[in-house]
Amino acid sequence: MPPHTPDTLSRQPLPPSIDLFSDTVTRPGTAMRRAMADAEVGDEQLREDPTVNRLVARVCELLGTEDAVFLPTGTMCNQISLRVHCSPGDEVIMDHSAHVRSYESGGPAALSGVNVATLSGSNGVFSAQQLREAIRPPGNHFPRTRCVVLEQTANLAGGAIWPIDSMRQVCSAAAEAGLARHLDGARLFNAVVETGVHAADYCSGFNSVWIDFSKGLGAPIGAALAGSSEFIQQAWRFKHQFGGAMRQAGIVAAAALYALDHNVERLAEDHRNARRFAAILAESAAAISVEPVHSNMVFFTPEGVSAERFAASARQQGVRFSVMGPSRLRAVTHLDVTTKQVEQAARIVVQLAEAR
């Protein structure tokens, strides 16, 4: 089951005092807002916005790519990448839990006319051999396997992190088969901070990669898609086609630059808070199943109650979670929740579970 939609959320009291719904709920702080207000701006579509140009250069340096383009959303990054890499009727391979498949409104089919083939990985991580077995043989009756997508971190797998060796093996197998490789890096820096592996090392085997600024990094909007100069040149065309023109975008690019300067290393605090939340649940006598914590997400299942009902009860106590299935809930830690609030939210979960 997908998380609550905006339609269902509109029927609930807002805002919660402790919001663990997602790291997308973060709000720009005073210093970030000041950076936005002071930003130099120009027409981004004419490549004349100096703040956007600085952000693009910074992203290329971090990810080890030739070029990049600033876009409104990560979903647009994913969909532009598929449009560049694939032709209508092609097939793209990804884990069954991939965001591209489940949470982008059927974009691959609607915008690029491509099939999606899924693999059953372990915690969102599939093997090179699984990929090889999924590649279609040549033939007029089959779609052409054209691209493989990896997600770092793997959201629905509990924020699990692709090991660098597994990533390289899959990219190598894909390259041998002539497939394009795309990295959905929505939470790439969570993996970087948790493992110590540089972002450029994670990105080295891919034709396209993007990073998000509006999740754990705390900016109000924006993502950057990166790759070769040729790839980005093609991406610009689909940016126009998909409605991604932003004009004086330096105002929001300034927030992204501030986030890169100040909010990357602090992601480690989110990871510690997630583990603290999970520990309180696991140490209680309440009937709560807690999944392993990999980064800033905690997936948990209170026994004997639907996730919707449990989330509604928690909401009445001032805490908001995501409903991720009939009985599965998700808590996401981020810069707008403190350790004290995380502990308070965990105790509320325990009390509600014990009361059943």
VENVENFEN-V192379 format. One record per residue. N is the residue number from 1. RES is the residue in three letters. OMEGA is omega in radians with two decimals (none if undefined). D_LAST is the distance of its C-alpha to the last C-alpha in Angstrom with 2 decimals. Layout:
# VENVENFEN-V192379
N_RES_OMEGA_D_LAST ; N_RES_OMEGA_D_LAST
This chain:
# VENVENFEN-V192379
1_MET_3.10_23.36 ; 2_PRO_3.04_25.16 ; 3_PRO_3.07_23.63 ; 4_HIS_3.05_23.55 ; 5_THR_3.07_27.11 ; 6_PRO_3.14_28.92 ; 7_ASP_-3.13_28.84 ; 8_THR_3.14_25.06 ; 9_LEU_-3.09_24.94 ; 10_SER_-3.14_27.53 ; 11_ARG_-3.10_25.21 ; 12_GLN_3.13_22.79 ; 13_PRO_-3.12_23.55 ; 14_LEU_-0.14_25.65 ; 15_PRO_3.02_25.94 ; 16_PRO_3.13_22.75 ; 17_SER_3.06_23.49 ; 18_ILE_-3.00_22.31 ; 19_ASP_3.11_23.21 ; 20_LEU_-3.13_22.25 ; 21_PHE_3.13_22.86 ; 22_SER_3.01_26.12 ; 23_ASP_3.04_29.17 ; 24_THR_-3.09_31.05 ; 25_VAL_-3.14_29.81 ; 26_THR_-3.11_32.08 ; 27_ARG_3.13_34.79 ; 28_PRO_3.12_38.35 ; 29_GLY_-3.06_39.10 ; 30_THR_-3.10_42.26 ; 31_ALA_3.10_44.38 ; 32_MET_3.11_43.49 ; 33_ARG_3.11_44.29 ; 34_ARG_3.09_47.57 ; 35_ALA_3.10_48.45 ; 36_MET_-3.11_47.82 ; 37_ALA_-3.08_49.98 ; 38_ASP_-3.02_52.79 ; 39_ALA_2.94_52.81 ; 40_GLU_-3.10_56.09 ; 41_VAL_3.05_55.85 ; 42_GLY_3.13_57.98 ; 43_ASP_-3.08_57.70 ; 44_GLU_-3.12_55.33 ; 45_GLN_3.06_56.50 ; 46_LEU_-3.10_60.03 ; 47_ARG_-3.06_58.74 ; 48_GLU_3.11_59.93 ; 49_ASP_-3.04_56.78 ; 50_PRO_-3.13_57.36 ; 51_THR_3.05_53.76 ; 52_VAL_-3.14_52.54 ; 53_ASN_3.07_55.40 ; 54_ARG_3.12_54.38 ; 55_LEU_3.13_50.81 ; 56_VAL_3.12_52.14 ; 57_ALA_3.14_54.36 ; 58_ARG_3.14_51.50 ; 59_VAL_3.13_49.28 ; 60_CYS_3.12_52.17 ; 61_GLU_-3.11_52.72 ; 62_LEU_-3.01_49.08 ; 63_LEU_3.13_48.69 ; 64_GLY_-3.11_52.26 ; 65_THR_-3.13_53.14 ; 66_GLU_-3.03_56.31 ; 67_ASP_3.12_54.87 ; 68_ALA_3.10_51.78 ; 69_VAL_3.14_50.90 ; 70_PHE_-3.07_48.51 ; 71_LEU_-3.11_46.18 ; 72_PRO_-3.00_43.59 ; 73_THR_3.04_40.65 ; 74_GLY_3.08_39.63 ; 75_THR_3.09_39.25 ; 76_MET_3.07_42.92 ; 77_CYS_3.13_43.79 ; 78_ASN_-3.02_42.27 ; 79_GLN_3.05_43.87 ; 80_ILE_-3.14_47.27 ; 81_SER_3.11_47.28 ; 82_LEU_-3.14_46.72 ; 83_ARG_3.10_49.40 ; 84_VAL_-3.02_51.86 ; 85_HIS_-2.95_51.18 ; 86_CYS_2.98_50.99 ; 87_SER_3.11_52.95 ; 88_PRO_-3.11_51.67 ; 89_GLY_3.08_50.93 ; 90_ASP_3.13_50.13 ; 91_GLU_3.10_46.94 ; 92_VAL_-3.08_44.70 ; 93_ILE_3.10_42.47 ; 94_MET_3.05_39.13 ; 95_ASP_-3.10_35.79 ; 96_HIS_-3.12_33.49 ; 97_SER_-3.00_31.03 ; 98_ALA_3.09_33.82 ; 99_HIS_-3.13_33.43 ; 100_VAL_-3.11_36.86 ; 101_ARG_-2.91_35.66 ; 102_SER_-2.92_32.26 ; 103_TYR_-3.13_32.41 ; 104_GLU_2.96_36.05 ; 105_SER_3.12_36.41 ; 106_GLY_-3.08_38.53 ; 107_GLY_-3.13_41.05 ; 108_PRO_3.13_42.77 ; 109_ALA_-3.03_43.77 ; 110_ALA_-3.00_44.43 ; 111_LEU_-3.09_46.36 ; 112_SER_3.13_47.97 ; 113_GLY_-3.10_47.93 ; 114_VAL_3.01_46.55 ; 115_ASN_3.01_44.45 ; 116_VAL_3.04_41.40 ; 117_ALA_-3.04_41.10 ; 118_THR_3.06_37.94 ; 119_LEU_3.10_37.48 ; 120_SER_3.13_34.44 ; 121_GLY_3.05_34.51 ; 122_SER_-3.06_32.43 ; 123_ASN_3.10_30.28 ; 124_GLY_-3.08_32.55 ; 125_VAL_3.09_35.66 ; 126_PHE_-3.03_38.10 ; 127_SER_3.07_41.31 ; 128_ALA_-3.14_44.94 ; 129_GLN_3.06_45.38 ; 130_GLN_3.12_42.62 ; 131_LEU_-3.13_44.42 ; 132_ARG_-3.10_47.79 ; 133_GLU_-3.11_46.56 ; 134_ALA_-3.10_45.19 ; 135_ILE_-3.11_48.47 ; 136_ARG_3.01_50.35 ; 137_PRO_3.09_53.84 ; 138_PRO_3.11_56.72 ; 139_GLY_-3.10_57.46 ; 140_ASN_-3.10_57.98 ; 141_HIS_-3.00_55.09 ; 142_PHE_2.94_52.42 ; 143_PRO_3.12_50.96 ; 144_ARG_3.05_52.25 ; 145_THR_-2.98_49.72 ; 146_ARG_-2.98_50.36 ; 147_CYS_3.01_47.57 ; 148_VAL_-3.11_44.59 ; 149_VAL_3.01_41.75 ; 150_LEU_-3.10_39.71 ; 151_GLU_-3.10_36.84 ; 152_GLN_-0.06_36.58 ; 153_THR_-3.10_33.81 ; 154_ALA_-3.00_31.94 ; 155_ASN_-3.04_29.18 ; 156_LEU_3.04_26.99 ; 157_ALA_3.08_27.56 ; 158_GLY_-3.09_25.66 ; 159_GLY_-3.11_28.77 ; 160_ALA_-3.06_30.64 ; 161_ILE_3.02_34.27 ; 162_TRP_3.03_37.19 ; 163_PRO_-3.07_39.36 ; 164_ILE_3.14_42.85 ; 165_ASP_3.11_44.51 ; 166_SER_3.13_42.40 ; 167_MET_-3.14_43.11 ; 168_ARG_3.12_46.83 ; 169_GLN_3.13_46.95 ; 170_VAL_3.13_45.42 ; 171_CYS_3.12_47.76 ; 172_SER_3.12_50.71 ; 173_ALA_3.13_49.98 ; 174_ALA_-3.14_49.60 ; 175_ALA_3.12_52.85 ; 176_GLU_-3.13_54.67 ; 177_ALA_3.13_53.67 ; 178_GLY_-3.12_54.76 ; 179_LEU_2.96_51.31 ; 180_ALA_-3.13_50.39 ; 181_ARG_-3.11_47.56 ; 182_HIS_3.11_45.14 ; 183_LEU_2.97_42.54 ; 184_ASP_-3.06_39.63 ; 185_GLY_-3.10_39.35 ; 186_ALA_3.14_36.73 ; 187_ARG_-3.14_35.32 ; 188_LEU_-3.08_38.38 ; 189_PHE_2.97_38.63 ; 190_ASN_3.09_35.17 ; 191_ALA_-3.14_36.67 ; 192_VAL_-3.10_39.88 ; 193_VAL_-3.10_38.28 ; 194_GLU_-3.02_36.01 ; 195_THR_-3.04_38.84 ; 196_GLY_3.08_42.00 ; 197_VAL_-3.12_43.59 ; 198_HIS_-3.14_45.69 ; 199_ALA_-3.12_44.85 ; 200_ALA_3.11_48.35 ; 201_ASP_3.06_47.79 ; 202_TYR_-3.02_44.67 ; 203_CYS_-2.90_46.73 ; 204_SER_-3.08_49.97 ; 205_GLY_-2.98_49.60 ; 206_PHE_3.02_48.64 ; 207_ASN_3.14_50.76 ; 208_SER_-3.14_48.31 ; 209_VAL_3.07_45.42 ; 210_TRP_3.06_43.61 ; 211_ILE_-3.09_41.59 ; 212_ASP_3.09_39.27 ; 213_PHE_-2.97_39.66 ; 214_SER_3.07_36.83 ; 215_LYS_-3.07_33.81 ; 216_GLY_-3.14_33.57 ; 217_LEU_2.90_37.16 ; 218_GLY_3.09_36.31 ; 219_ALA_-3.08_39.14 ; 220_PRO_-3.06_38.58 ; 221_ILE_2.89_40.16 ; 222_GLY_3.06_42.14 ; 223_ALA_3.12_42.61 ; 224_ALA_3.10_45.71 ; 225_LEU_-3.04_46.93 ; 226_ALA_3.12_49.43 ; 227_GLY_3.11_51.86 ; 228_SER_3.09_55.57 ; 229_SER_3.13_57.97 ; 230_GLU_3.13_58.56 ; 231_PHE_-3.10_54.88 ; 232_ILE_3.07_54.31 ; 233_GLN_3.10_57.43 ; 234_GLN_-3.14_55.97 ; 235_ALA_3.13_52.57 ; 236_TRP_3.14_54.29 ; 237_ARG_-3.12_55.53 ; 238_PHE_2.99_52.06 ; 239_LYS_3.08_50.77 ; 240_HIS_-3.05_53.22 ; 241_GLN_-3.11_52.42 ; 242_PHE_3.08_48.65 ; 243_GLY_-3.07_49.10 ; 244_GLY_3.12_48.45 ; 245_ALA_-3.10_51.35 ; 246_MET_3.10_50.31 ; 247_ARG_-3.06_53.76 ; 248_GLN_-3.00_53.50 ; 249_ALA_3.11_50.46 ; 250_GLY_3.13_51.39 ; 251_ILE_3.12_49.13 ; 252_VAL_3.06_46.03 ; 253_ALA_3.09_47.74 ; 254_ALA_3.08_48.16 ; 255_ALA_3.11_44.41 ; 256_ALA_3.10_44.20 ; 257_LEU_3.09_46.97 ; 258_TYR_-3.14_45.29 ; 259_ALA_3.13_42.06 ; 260_LEU_-3.13_44.07 ; 261_ASP_-2.94_45.79 ; 262_HIS_-2.92_42.83 ; 263_ASN_3.14_39.44 ; 264_VAL_-3.07_39.81 ; 265_GLU_-3.12_39.69 ; 266_ARG_3.06_36.82 ; 267_LEU_3.10_34.56 ; 268_ALA_3.09_34.20 ; 269_GLU_3.09_32.18 ; 270_ASP_3.14_29.68 ; 271_HIS_3.10_29.43 ; 272_ARG_3.14_28.87 ; 273_ASN_3.09_26.13 ; 274_ALA_3.13_24.37 ; 275_ARG_3.09_24.62 ; 276_ARG_3.10_23.37 ; 277_PHE_-3.12_20.23 ; 278_ALA_-3.12_19.67 ; 279_ALA_3.13_20.52 ; 280_ILE_3.10_17.94 ; 281_LEU_-3.06_15.16 ; 282_ALA_-3.09_16.97 ; 283_GLU_-3.11_17.65 ; 284_SER_3.09_14.16 ; 285_ALA_-3.13_12.35 ; 286_ALA_-3.13_9.25 ; 287_ALA_-3.13_9.33 ; 288_ILE_3.06_11.39 ; 289_SER_-3.09_14.79 ; 290_VAL_3.14_17.43 ; 291_GLU_3.11_20.83 ; 292_PRO_3.13_24.08 ; 293_VAL_-3.11_25.26 ; 294_HIS_-3.10_28.84 ; 295_SER_-3.06_29.57 ; 296_ASN_-3.12_27.67 ; 297_MET_3.04_24.74 ; 298_VAL_3.05_21.35 ; 299_PHE_-3.10_19.62 ; 300_PHE_-3.09_16.05 ; 301_THR_3.01_13.49 ; 302_PRO_-3.09_9.71 ; 303_GLU_2.99_9.04 ; 304_GLY_3.13_7.90 ; 305_VAL_3.10_8.30 ; 306_SER_3.12_11.78 ; 307_ALA_3.13_13.36 ; 308_GLU_-3.10_14.80 ; 309_ARG_-3.13_11.75 ; 310_PHE_3.13_10.20 ; 311_ALA_3.12_13.77 ; 312_ALA_3.11_14.19 ; 313_SER_3.11_11.41 ; 314_ALA_-3.14_13.09 ; 315_ARG_3.09_16.36 ; 316_GLN_3.09_15.75 ; 317_GLN_3.07_15.50 ; 318_GLY_-3.12_18.77 ; 319_VAL_3.13_17.98 ; 320_ARG_3.04_19.05 ; 321_PHE_2.98_18.54 ; 322_SER_2.99_20.26 ; 323_VAL_-3.01_18.73 ; 324_MET_3.13_20.69 ; 325_GLY_-3.12_19.64 ; 326_PRO_-3.11_17.23 ; 327_SER_-3.01_14.53 ; 328_ARG_3.11_16.59 ; 329_LEU_3.14_16.76 ; 330_ARG_2.98_19.64 ; 331_ALA_3.14_20.40 ; 332_VAL_3.11_24.16 ; 333_THR_-3.06_25.85 ; 334_HIS_-2.99_29.18 ; 335_LEU_-3.14_31.82 ; 336_ASP_3.04_30.20 ; 337_VAL_-3.13_27.19 ; 338_THR_3.06_27.84 ; 339_THR_3.13_26.47 ; 340_LYS_3.12_25.05 ; 341_GLN_3.11_23.23 ; 342_VAL_3.11_21.90 ; 343_GLU_3.10_20.59 ; 344_GLN_3.12_19.01 ; 345_ALA_3.13_17.33 ; 346_ALA_3.12_16.01 ; 347_ARG_3.08_14.61 ; 348_ILE_3.08_12.83 ; 349_VAL_-3.13_11.26 ; 350_VAL_-3.13_10.29 ; 351_GLN_3.14_8.94 ; 352_LEU_3.13_6.78 ; 353_ALA_-3.13_5.62 ; 354_GLU_-3.09_5.48 ; 355_ALA_-3.08_3.79 ; 356_ARG_none_0.00
